[in-house]
């Protein structure tokens, strides 16, 4: 056996452009010559030639193949040990190899140069036998991969601790473990002319809306680009309003969120090489719901939602309200508070609007620095930086203490928004709201809120209104918006993005105590 990647046909090939749609030849040397030309200057493509009767050529990518299985399980026992005098003593064929490989690996037969190269690039080993115009592609993947861990950005106190990884088949298996039904469908598609990235569309037949599913298929099939390195590449191509600050596609690293969404009739999009899964359609209220809302008791979750909704309004409007009241509408501020604010502003050289804008900008800078720095240093830099800069700015008379308090409260409130990309929208909108308040006072804030509501009411996600089920009003859906009703009372799925099966829970599933009283 020879293990090499050298050129058997001289130091350089003639200048040819192999036709990748061409059929394989019965001569192994011709097939090898074309494949070496295609993979020219690719040192990780291994060509292993086995001197046998007839000759066998194995091609694979170094680092993506389980070489231990290849050598010890496939080559040594199957090609050598069964023939005491070596391979030259017993003529072999593709059928013999295929029968031996069938016990250890999924295999398929390929007949064109394009199928061979595609199999190699998808981490398969390809075997070619001299005298046969077909090759065997065997799945022996063995590359390094990250283990299943809890997502760092979506931590929960109660709930599963596993999260998606960068390996597509591990991610699909995490979904299959939770939904063990033949109605769970996974359609594969390859996107990226160069990257050839595998993308999987996941849905539950009968529960998914056929209209939404067709729209997802159409939008993904229209994508044409060189490479897809992350699910965000696809997200920008398929969202409804790319210039809106609000995300119309949910992303998550948690399998339980994906499965819960599938059971609601939504569609998940998995992309190879990323742990972030896309879920469509997305509504405004999805961005304000945390995973623990469905693992804790409803009375506690309802209280937390009221707190969360109050905090996200504070995150958007508090700096603007402070600027508007202290600059234009001092008569609305209680006298003692107004005197306190006026005393704290003595010697400050900037207007209130400039103070707030400056501190907001510095707070966002500290937050970004904390995210980008190593984890051990990031939190320390963001917290210590905010304390030191805020205290130093107040003592130097550059900003007033109330502005620091307002900006810090706003920052804390923004952390209460469960989803990072949804919270980013409010961080972005805070600045135009601040500018409107600095120019027009409360009238500017009211105008900004009206424009924001008009924008939200006009948004859609794959044909579903963004404010659903509040606008248009769906009474059944309101049980999981401002409150979280007991699970046994939420019997129906949303009519806008579910299919024919709209029953989530059969009637009469109240707790046993309620059933007993009813029976009496």
N, C-alpha and C positions, 0 to 999 in steps of 0.2 A: 504494500500500500504506500502511496506517495501523498504526503500532506504538503501542499505548496500553493502558492498564488502567483507563480511566475508564468511567463509567456512561453508556452510550448511551441509557438509558431514563429519564434524570432524575437528580436528586441522590440519591434514595433509592428503593429498591424498595418496593412494597407488602409488607405482612407476609404472606409466603407460606411454606409449609413444603413444598418440592418433594418429591414422591414419587420417591425414588431408584430404586425398582424400575420406574418408568414407562418405557414405550418412548419412543425419540426421535421427535420430530415431524419432518414433512417441511419445516416452516418453520424456517429457521435462527434467526430472531429469537426464537422461543419457546425453542429449545434454549439459546441464549446467555443468555436471561433466567433460566432455571432454574439454569444452571451458575454464573452470577454471583451468584445468591442463595446457592447452596451455598458458594461461595468468598468470601463477603462479608468484607471487612476482611482479606483475604489479599493483601498487596502483592506477594508473590513469584510469584503466579499471573498469567502473562502471557496476554492475549487479543490475538492479532494477526489483524486482519481484512484480507482481500485483496479489493479491488474488482475482481471478474472477472465472467465470464458463465458460470455463476452465481457468487454470492459464496461465498468460502471463509473459514472461521474456523480458526485454529490456536491451540491452548491448550497451555501447558507451564509447568513450574516453573523460574523463573530460578535458575541455579546448578547445576541437575541435568541440564541438556541441553547437548549439544555444539552450540552456536549456530553455530560455523564451518561444520560439516557441514550444518546446517539451512539457512543462508543461501547458501553458495557451491556446495554439491553438490546440494541438493534444490530450493530455491526458484528460484534464478537460472537454472540451465540447464534445468530441467524445466518450469517454468511460464512463463518469459519468452523464452528464447532460441529455442525451437522455434516461436514464434508471432511473426513479424515485426511485426504490428500490435498486439501486446499480447494479453492474455487475453480482452479483449472481442470480439476478432475470431473466436475459435474457442471454441465452447461446450465446457466440460469437465465431467467427471463423476467420481464416486468411483472408477469402474473405471479411468479413465485415470490418476488420481493413484496408485491402488494398484499399477498396472503399473509406474509410474515409481519408486515407492518400493521395490518388491520387489528392485531391484538393489543397494540400499545399506543396507537395514535389515530386521530381522525385523518383520513386521507381522501384525496380526490385525484382523478386523472386529468391531465392538461395536455393540449395538443398544439398550442401556438406559442411563439416566442413571447408574446404579450402576456399570456397566462403564466408562463414560467417566471418572467420578471416580476409580475404582480405577486405571485406566491412567495418569491424570495423576499421582496420588500415588506411583506406582511408577516415576517418572522416564521416562515415555513422552511423546511428543508426540501429541496427538489432533487430527485434521483432520475438520471437519464441512463438508458442502457443502449449500448451499441447494437444497431440492427432494428431498433424500434422507433417509430415516429410519434410516440407518446411518452410523457414523463409522469412521475408520481410526485405530488406535493403532500408532505406530511406535516401535521401540526405538532411541533416539538418546542414550543416557546419556553424560554427559560431565562428571561432577562430579570434584572433587579427591579423590585417594586417596593413602594412604601407600604407599611402595614396599615391596618384599619385603626384609626384613632378618632377621638372625639374632636369635632370641628372647633377650632379655637375661636372663631368669630360667632358661633351660635351655641354658646354654652347654656345648659339648662340644669336646674337643680334636680328635677324629676324627669325621667325619660330615658330612652336608649342612649348609649354612649358611643355608638359606632358612627362613622362618617364615610363619605365617599373618598376614593383615592384617584390617582391618575390612570388607573388601569380600567378600561371599559368593561371587561367581562366580570371583574370583581364588583363593579357598580351595578351591573344588571343582576348579578346573583344576590346582592343585598336587597333588591326590590323583590325578586322571586321568593326569597325567604319569608317575606311578609305577606305577599299576595299569591297564594298557591291555587291559582285558578287558570284553566286553559283559556279563559277570556282575556287574560293579560297578554297583550300583543306587543311585539318589539320589531319594528321595521328598520332595516339597516339601509344606509345610503352613504356613499363616499363623496366627500367634498374637498376640493383643493386639487388643482391640476398638478401641482408639484408635491404638496404634503400628503395627498391621498388619505385624508383623515376620515376615520370611521365615525359616523353619526347615527344614533339610534333614536327613533321616535317611539315613545312608550304610551300606551293608552289601554283602557279596559273596554272591550267590545260590549256594546249595549248600554254602557253608562256614559261614554263619551258622546258629545254632540257631533254628528257627521259633518255638519257645516263647519265647525271649528277645526275638526280633523282635516278636512279637505283644504281649508285655508292654510293650515300648517304645512301640509305636504306641498302645496303649490308654492308657497314662499320659499321653502327650503330648496326645492328643486330648481328655482330660478337663480340661486346663488352661483356665481362664477368668479373664482378668485384663485390666486396661486397657492395660498396656504391658509390653513385654519390651525392656529396654535392654542386657542382657548375658546370657551363658549361665548365670550364677549364678542369675538369676530362675527359669529352668527347672529347674536342679539341685535347688533346694529343694522343688519340687513333685513330683519323680519319685523322690527317694531313699527307701530303705526305712525307715531309722531316723533321722529328723531330729534327735533329741536325743543321738545318739551323737557323741563327739568325733572319731571316725574317719570320713574321707570314704568313701562307697561309690560315688562316681562320679569317675573320673579326668578331669583337665583338662590340656590341653597346647596349646602354640603350635607344635609341630613336626609338619610333614606326615609325616616318616618314622615317628614314633611312631604316628600315626593309621593309616598304611598297614600297619605291622607288626601292629597290633591287629586291623585288618580281616582280615588273613590268618590270624589265630588264631581267627576266628569271632565277634569282638566287633562292636558297633554303635557308630558315631560319630554325634554330633548337632552339626551346624553351625548357628550362629545368625548372622544378618546383624548387622553393626556391632560385632563383637567378634572378636579373633583367637584366643580361647580356645575350643577344641573339646572337647566332652564325650565320654567313651568309657565304655561299659557292656558287660558287668558289670566291676566292679573287685574285686580280691582284696587281702588284706593284703600279700602279697609284691610286688604291683605297686608299692606305695608305697616299697619299698626297692630297686627296680631302676632303674639309670641307663641312659640311652640308649647310652652307650659300652660297656656290658656286652656288646653284640651286635656291636660293631665291632672290639673287640680280641680277641686270642687267648684261648682258654678258660682256660688255666692262670693267666694274669695276672688275668683277671676273677674267677676263683674265689678267689684270694688277696685281692683288693680287697673281695669280698663278705664274707669272714670279718672283715676290718678294719671294714667298715661295720656289720655286725651287732653287733660288740663295742661300737662307738661309740654305736649307738642304745640299747643297754642302759645304757651309762654315762650318756647324756643323760637317761634316765628315773630311774635308781636311785642315782647317785653322791651327790647331796646328802642323800637319805634315809638311805643307809647311813652316811654320816659323822655325821649327827645321832643315829642309833640307837646306833652304836658308842660315840661320845664321851659320850653321855648315860646310856645304860642298860647297855651291855655293854663297859665298859672292859677287862674281863679278856680280851677277844678281840683287843685291840690289843697289838702287841709293846711291851715295856717302854720301850725307847729312844724309840720313836715317841710313846708316851703321855706321856713326860716332856717331849718337845719340844712337843706340843700343849698340855700344861698350862702350860708356861712362856710360850707365846705368848698364852695366855688371861688372863694376870695383868693385872688392872686393867680388863678388859672388863666393862661393866655389864650386858650382856644374856646370857640363856641361849643355848646353841648353836643351838637351834631358832629363836629370834628373829633371831639373826645371819644364819643361812642364809636365812630367809624375807625379811629386809630386803635382803640382797644379791641374791637372785634377782629380787626386785621391781625393784630399781634396774637390774639387767642387762637385764631385759625392757624397761624404759623407755628405756634407751640404744639398744637394738636397734630399737625402734619409732621413736625419734627419727631414727636413721640412715636408716631406710627412707623416712620422710616428707619429710626435708629434700632439697634439691637434690643431685644425684649428686656434684657436686664437693665438697660440704661434708659429706655424709652419712657417708662412711667415716671422714673425719677426726674428726668429732664422736663417733662411736661408739667408735673406738679410743682417742683421746686422753681422752675422757670416762671410759672404763673405767679407764685407767691412773691418771689424776689422782684420781678419786674413790676408787678402791681404795687407792692409796698414802696419800692423805690420811686415809681412814678408819682404816687400820692405825696410822698415826703418832699420830692423835688418841685411839687406844685405844677406838674405838667398836666395831670388829670385829677379829677375830684374822686373822693372815696365812693360816692353813690354810683358813679359810672362803673367802677371796678366791681361793685356788688351786683349791678344789673348784668354786666357781661358774664360774670362768673355764674350767676343763677341761670342765665340763658344757656351757657355751655353745659351745665349739669342737666338741665331740662332736655337738651338735644340728645344726651346719652340715653334717655329713656325710650327713644324710638327704636324698636327692635331690629329693624333691617337697615344695614349700613347705607345702601344706595338710596333708600327712601329718606333717611335722615340727611343725606347729602343734598337732596332737593331743598329741604328747609334751610340748610346752611347757606345755600346759594341765594334763595329768595329773601333771606334776612337783609341782604345789602340793598336791593332795590326798594324794599319796604322802608328801610332806614332813610334812604334818599328822599322818598316821597314824604316821610314824616318831617324831615328837615326842611323841605320846601313848602309844604302845604299844611302841616300839622295833622290834626285828626281827620281832616277832609282827605288828605293824601293817603292815610291808612285805610279809610273807608273805600276810597277809590281802588287802592291796591287789592283789598279783599274782594271787591266786586269783580275786578279783572281776573283774579285768581279763580273765583268760583265759576265764572264764564268759561275759563280755559278748562277746568276740571270737568264741567258738564259736557263739554264738546269732545273730550277725549274718549277713545275706544281702544280696546285691546282685543284684536282678532274678532271684531264685530260685536263685542260685549261692552256695554256702557261702563266707563271707568268708575262711576259712582254707584253702580248696581250693588245691592238691592234697594238703596235709598232713593235714587233717581235712575230709572223708573222704580216706583215703590212696589216692593214684593213683600207683603206682610210676613210670609213664612221665613224669608231671609233675614228679617230684622231681628230674629231671635239670636243671631250671632254677630251683631254689629256693635251696638252701644252696650248691650249686655251679652252675657254668655248664658243662655238658658240651659237648664239640665239637658243632658244628652238625649234622654228618652223622649223629650218633647220636640226635638228637631227631627221630624220624621221624613221630610221631603228635601230633595236636592234642589239647587237653583235651576229654574226652568230655562235660563238663558244659555247655560253652557253644559247641560247634561242631556243625554239622549233619551231613549224610550224608557229606560229604567230610572224613574225618578224617586222611587221609594228607598230611603236610607234605612229606616227602622220601621218594622210593621207596627200597626196600631196596637194598643193594649200592652205596652212594654213599661208601664209605670213601676216604681218600686213596689215590693211585696206588701208594704203597709198600706199603700194607696189602693192596691188591688183588693186587699182584704176588706177595706171600708166600702169599696164599690160593691163588692159581693153582698155585704150585709144590707 
